[in-house]
Amino acid sequence: MGGATVRYLYLVRHGEALPDESGLSEVGRRQASLLGRRLAGRPITAVHHGPLARAAQTAGLIAEHLPAVSVQACDAAGDYVPYVPGRAELPSDGADHFLRFLAQAEPHASGPELARQAVASFTGPVAGDQERHELVVTHNFLIAWLVRHALDAPAWRWLGLNHGHASLTVIRYAPGRPASPLVVNDLGHLPEDLRWTGFPPGYRV
């Protein structure tokens, strides 16, 4: 029976989008290019991205800094609500807030299945003896879901985990060990004027 080895999963939220979300704004393009520079030289062999233009364009700009890397669209890396909790699962002092948020997010019926596919495709150690480094360019909700999954937190706890445009999260999966988030929502590759776009002032630190 074959063995298993380490997977490094690089999770990136797309860059800032245009108001109509038809693609990236100029700020978003700059954010994606700067993140590509940061990732240049990393042994990333595959880039997966969601089907929407803002994720696809971000992936393309990053891939310019990753020669010969495979780039492919993937529905599981798309923009969807991964899990909708019931009121009883939520903390009593935050339930109304989260339920209002979910009502505005318009959960899609396929969200939980896509989230299951994302976990199956992108997480855990990999077969063989060669480490795998792969990048998923996606949206805030899926990054939150995979961070929650790595920490084995309750299913509802993806709520409240926010990530900036072109932020970097890296999770290490090693055989026989719990998943290890190495960095979460890292914006250090962006100058201050390009950080935290899309977030209200209270979330900017």
Phi, psi and chi 1 to 4 in degrees:
 res  aa     phi    psi   chi1   chi2   chi3   chi4
   1 MET       -  132.7 -173.8  174.3 -177.7      -
   2 GLY   -69.2  156.2      -      -      -      -
   3 GLY   -89.9 -169.8      -      -      -      -
   4 ALA  -138.9  157.9      -      -      -      -
   5 THR  -142.0 -171.8 -167.5      -      -      -
   6 VAL   -78.3  140.7  175.1      -      -      -
   7 ARG  -115.5  134.5  179.8 -156.4  -53.2 -104.8
   8 TYR  -108.8  118.8  -70.1   87.2      -      -
   9 LEU  -105.7  117.8  178.6   64.5      -      -
  10 TYR   -98.9  119.0  -59.8   72.0      -      -
  11 LEU  -111.1  129.0  -64.7  166.0      -      -
  12 VAL  -130.0  130.4  167.3      -      -      -
  13 ARG   -81.4  141.2 -173.1 -177.5  178.9 -167.5
  14 HIS   -55.8  160.8   60.8   80.8      -      -
  15 GLY   -70.6  171.9      -      -      -      -
  16 GLU   -57.7  135.4 -178.9 -169.8   70.2      -
  17 ALA   -96.3  162.0      -      -      -      -
  18 LEU   -64.1  159.8  -66.4  164.3      -      -
  19 PRO   -55.0  -34.3  -28.4   35.9      -      -
  20 ASP   -89.8    4.5   64.4    0.8      -      -
  21 GLU    60.3   24.6  -62.0 -171.4  -22.3      -
  22 SER   -80.3   -7.3   60.8      -      -      -
  23 GLY   169.8 -167.7      -      -      -      -
  24 LEU   -82.8  145.7  -65.4  179.9      -      -
  25 SER   -76.2  173.7   67.8      -      -      -
  26 GLU   -61.7  -38.3 -177.5   54.7   35.2      -
  27 VAL   -61.1  -44.6  164.8      -      -      -
  28 GLY   -61.3  -37.2      -      -      -      -
  29 ARG   -67.3  -40.2  -65.3 -177.9   66.5   82.4
  30 ARG   -64.5  -42.6  -69.8  171.2   59.6 -159.3
  31 GLN   -58.9  -46.5  -69.3  169.2  -31.0      -
  32 ALA   -64.6  -41.7      -      -      -      -
  33 SER   -64.7  -40.0  -66.1      -      -      -
  34 LEU   -66.7  -36.6  -72.6  166.4      -      -
  35 LEU   -67.7  -38.0  178.5   53.0      -      -
  36 GLY   -58.0  -41.8      -      -      -      -
  37 ARG   -61.2  -40.1  -74.8 -170.9 -157.1  172.8
  38 ARG   -63.5  -38.3  175.2  174.3  178.9  174.4
  39 LEU   -84.8  -10.7  -65.4  175.0      -      -
  40 ALA   -56.8  133.5      -      -      -      -
  41 GLY    93.0  -16.0      -      -      -      -
  42 ARG   -72.9  147.8  -59.7  -58.8  -57.7  158.9
  43 PRO   -81.3   46.8   29.6  -35.4      -      -
  44 ILE   -75.8  129.2  -64.9  169.3      -      -
  45 THR  -111.0  -11.8   56.4      -      -      -
  46 ALA  -147.4  140.9      -      -      -      -
  47 VAL  -122.2  120.3  176.8      -      -      -
  48 HIS  -107.6  143.7  -49.4  -85.0      -      -
  49 HIS  -143.5  154.8   63.1   81.0      -      -
  50 GLY   -67.5  163.5      -      -      -      -
  51 PRO   -76.0  -14.5   24.2  -32.3      -      -
  52 LEU   -74.5  152.9  -63.0  178.3      -      -
  53 ALA   -59.6  -39.5      -      -      -      -
  54 ARG   -65.1  -33.5   55.1 -167.8 -175.9  -86.8
  55 ALA   -75.9  -42.4      -      -      -      -
  56 ALA   -62.6  -43.0      -      -      -      -
  57 GLN   -67.7  -38.9  -69.3  175.4   10.8      -
  58 THR   -61.3  -45.4  -60.0      -      -      -
  59 ALA   -60.9  -41.8      -      -      -      -
  60 GLY   -62.9  -41.5      -      -      -      -
  61 LEU   -68.9  -37.6  -71.4  164.3      -      -
  62 ILE   -66.1  -43.0  -67.7  171.8      -      -
  63 ALA   -64.0  -21.2      -      -      -      -
  64 GLU   -59.9  -21.7  -69.9  178.0    2.8      -
  65 HIS   -99.8    3.8  -60.0  -92.3      -      -
  66 LEU  -124.6   82.4  -56.5  171.2      -      -
  67 PRO   -56.6  137.4  -21.8   32.1      -      -
  68 ALA    66.5   14.5      -      -      -      -
  69 VAL   -79.5  146.4   71.7      -      -      -
  70 SER   -81.6  130.8  167.5      -      -      -
  71 VAL  -121.6  126.2 -178.8      -      -      -
  72 GLN  -147.5  143.9   53.2 -168.1  -22.0      -
  73 ALA   -77.0  150.2      -      -      -      -
  74 CYS  -151.4  123.0  173.9      -      -      -
  75 ASP   -59.7  -33.7  -73.0  -17.2      -      -
  76 ALA   -66.0  -17.8      -      -      -      -
  77 ALA   -95.1   16.2      -      -      -      -
  78 GLY   -82.6 -170.1      -      -      -      -
  79 ASP  -101.1  106.0 -170.4   12.7      -      -
  80 TYR  -156.5  161.8   53.1   84.1      -      -
  81 VAL   -84.6  118.3  173.6      -      -      -
  82 PRO   -77.6  -25.0   27.0  -34.1      -      -
  83 TYR  -162.4  134.6  177.7   78.0      -      -
  84 VAL  -113.7  109.3  179.1      -      -      -
  85 PRO   -78.6  157.4   30.5  -34.8      -      -
  86 GLY   -83.3  162.4      -      -      -      -
  87 ARG   -56.0  -37.5  177.6  177.8  -72.9  -85.5
  88 ALA   -65.3  -23.3      -      -      -      -
  89 GLU   -78.2  -22.0  -62.5  173.8   69.2      -
  90 LEU   -90.0  151.5  -63.3  168.2      -      -
  91 PRO   -62.6  139.5   21.0  -30.2      -      -
  92 SER   -59.7  -32.9   58.0      -      -      -
  93 ASP   -81.3   -7.1   58.8  -11.2      -      -
  94 GLY  -122.7   -1.9      -      -      -      -
  95 ALA   -60.1  -46.7      -      -      -      -
  96 ASP   -61.4  -43.2  -71.7  -18.8      -      -
  97 HIS   -60.0  -49.7  167.0   77.0      -      -
  98 PHE   -67.0  -38.1  -73.9  130.4      -      -
  99 LEU   -68.6  -36.1  -68.5  172.0      -      -
 100 ARG   -64.2  -42.4  -77.4 -165.8  -58.4  -90.3
 101 PHE   -61.0  -44.9  169.9   78.2      -      -
 102 LEU   -66.3  -34.6  -72.2  167.1      -      -
 103 ALA   -64.2  -36.4      -      -      -      -
 104 GLN   -74.9  -27.3  -64.6  171.1   -6.7      -
 105 ALA   -76.1  -11.6      -      -      -      -
 106 GLU    51.6   69.8  -61.2 -179.4    1.3      -
 107 PRO   -55.0  137.1  -24.4   33.7      -      -
 108 HIS   -94.5  142.1 -166.7  -77.8      -      -
 109 ALA   -58.7  -30.4      -      -      -      -
 110 SER   -84.7   -3.4   62.3      -      -      -
 111 GLY   -53.8  -52.2      -      -      -      -
 112 PRO   -60.5  -37.5  -28.0   36.8      -      -
 113 GLU   -68.5  -41.0  172.7   57.6   21.4      -
 114 LEU   -63.8  -37.8  -70.4  170.3      -      -
 115 ALA   -64.1  -39.4      -      -      -      -
 116 ARG   -62.5  -42.2 -174.4 -162.3   66.3   76.0
 117 GLN   -63.5  -39.0  -68.1  175.7   19.8      -
 118 ALA   -62.9  -44.0      -      -      -      -
 119 VAL   -61.9  -44.2  168.3      -      -      -
 120 ALA   -65.6  -37.0      -      -      -      -
 121 SER   -83.6  -34.8  -61.5      -      -      -
 122 PHE  -111.1  -11.8  -57.1  137.2      -      -
 123 THR  -114.5  163.9   73.1      -      -      -
 124 GLY    88.4  162.8      -      -      -      -
 125 PRO   -60.8  164.6  -20.1   32.1      -      -
 126 VAL  -115.6  153.1  -65.6      -      -      -
 127 ALA   -69.4  148.8      -      -      -      -
 128 GLY   101.6 -165.5      -      -      -      -
 129 ASP  -121.2   12.8   57.0    5.8      -      -
 130 GLN  -113.6  122.6 -174.4  171.4   -2.8      -
 131 GLU   -56.4  146.8  -71.7 -175.6   -7.1      -
 132 ARG  -117.3  133.2 -178.6 -177.8  -59.4  173.4
 133 HIS  -120.9  115.4  -66.5 -111.6      -      -
 134 GLU  -136.1  149.9   54.7 -167.4  -30.5      -
 135 LEU  -114.3  134.8  168.6   64.0      -      -
 136 VAL  -120.2  116.7  177.0      -      -      -
 137 VAL   -97.4  116.1 -179.8      -      -      -
 138 THR  -144.9 -145.3 -177.7      -      -      -
 139 HIS  -128.5  168.0  -56.7  -97.1      -      -
 140 ASN   -55.3  -43.9 -172.0   46.8      -      -
 141 PHE   -63.2  -44.2  -67.9  173.9      -      -
 142 LEU   -69.0  -38.7  180.0   58.8      -      -
 143 ILE   -59.6  -45.0  -61.7  172.7      -      -
 144 ALA   -59.3  -41.6      -      -      -      -
 145 TRP   -63.8  -41.5 -179.6 -108.2      -      -
 146 LEU   -74.5  -32.6  -66.0  176.1      -      -
 147 VAL   -65.0  -45.9  169.9      -      -      -
 148 ARG   -57.4  -43.7  176.8 -138.7   65.3   82.9
 149 HIS   -62.5  -43.0  179.0  -92.4      -      -
 150 ALA   -61.2  -33.7      -      -      -      -
 151 LEU   -89.5   -0.8  -64.0  174.3      -      -
 152 ASP    54.5   38.7 -161.1   24.5      -      -
 153 ALA   -83.0  164.8      -      -      -      -
 154 PRO   -55.5  151.2  -24.4   33.4      -      -
 155 ALA   -58.1  -34.4      -      -      -      -
 156 TRP   -70.6  -15.1   71.2  -92.8      -      -
 157 ARG   -75.9    0.3 -164.9   57.9 -173.1   89.1
 158 TRP   -64.3  -26.0   71.0  -87.6      -      -
 159 LEU   -66.4  135.8  -70.3  161.8      -      -
 160 GLY    90.6   -4.3      -      -      -      -
 161 LEU   -95.9  109.7  -61.2  179.0      -      -
 162 ASN  -113.3  148.4  -61.7  -59.1      -      -
 163 HIS  -135.8  136.3  -57.6   83.9      -      -
 164 GLY   -75.1  161.5      -      -      -      -
 165 HIS   -60.3  133.3  -69.4  129.2      -      -
 166 ALA    60.4   25.5      -      -      -      -
 167 SER   -77.1  159.8   63.8      -      -      -
 168 LEU  -119.9  129.4  177.7   64.0      -      -
 169 THR  -125.8  134.2  -66.9      -      -      -
 170 VAL  -127.9  128.4 -176.9      -      -      -
 171 ILE  -120.1  132.8  -56.5  173.9      -      -
 172 ARG  -105.0  129.3 -176.4  178.6 -171.9  -92.2
 173 TYR  -117.0  116.0  -59.3   91.9      -      -
 174 ALA  -121.7  143.7      -      -      -      -
 175 PRO   -57.2  134.7  -22.8   33.4      -      -
 176 GLY    75.2    9.9      -      -      -      -
 177 ARG  -133.6  154.7  -61.6 -176.4 -176.6 -178.6
 178 PRO   -65.1  152.4  -14.9   27.3      -      -
 179 ALA   -58.1  143.9      -      -      -      -
 180 SER  -126.7  104.3  178.0      -      -      -
 181 PRO   -68.1  119.0  -20.2   33.7      -      -
 182 LEU   -86.8  -42.9  -57.0  179.9      -      -
 183 VAL  -139.9  147.7  -64.1      -      -      -
 184 VAL  -134.6  127.2  176.6      -      -      -
 185 ASN    54.7   43.3 -168.3   39.6      -      -
 186 ASP   -80.0  123.2 -171.6  -12.8      -      -
 187 LEU  -116.5   16.2  -63.2  164.7      -      -
 188 GLY   -64.4  -18.7      -      -      -      -
 189 HIS   -81.5   -6.2   46.7  -79.6      -      -
 190 LEU  -105.8  139.8  -58.6  178.0      -      -
 191 PRO   -66.2  161.1   23.6  -32.3      -      -
 192 GLU   -56.9  -34.8 -169.6  166.6  -11.6      -
 193 ASP   -73.6  -10.1   62.9  -42.0      -      -
 194 LEU  -106.5    3.1  -63.0 -176.8      -      -
 195 ARG   -91.1  151.3  -62.3  178.3 -168.7  172.8
 196 TRP    64.0   22.9  -61.6  105.2      -      -
 197 THR   -62.8  139.0   54.4      -      -      -
 198 GLY    87.5   -1.4      -      -      -      -
 199 PHE  -109.2  143.6  -79.9   78.0      -      -
 200 PRO   -69.2  161.6   24.0  -32.4      -      -
 201 PRO   -54.7  -35.5  -28.4   35.5      -      -
 202 GLY   -65.1  -16.0      -      -      -      -
 203 TYR   -98.7   -0.6  -73.4   80.3      -      -
 204 ARG   -97.3  121.2  -57.3  177.4 -173.8 -174.8
 205 VAL  -127.7      -  -64.4      -      -      -
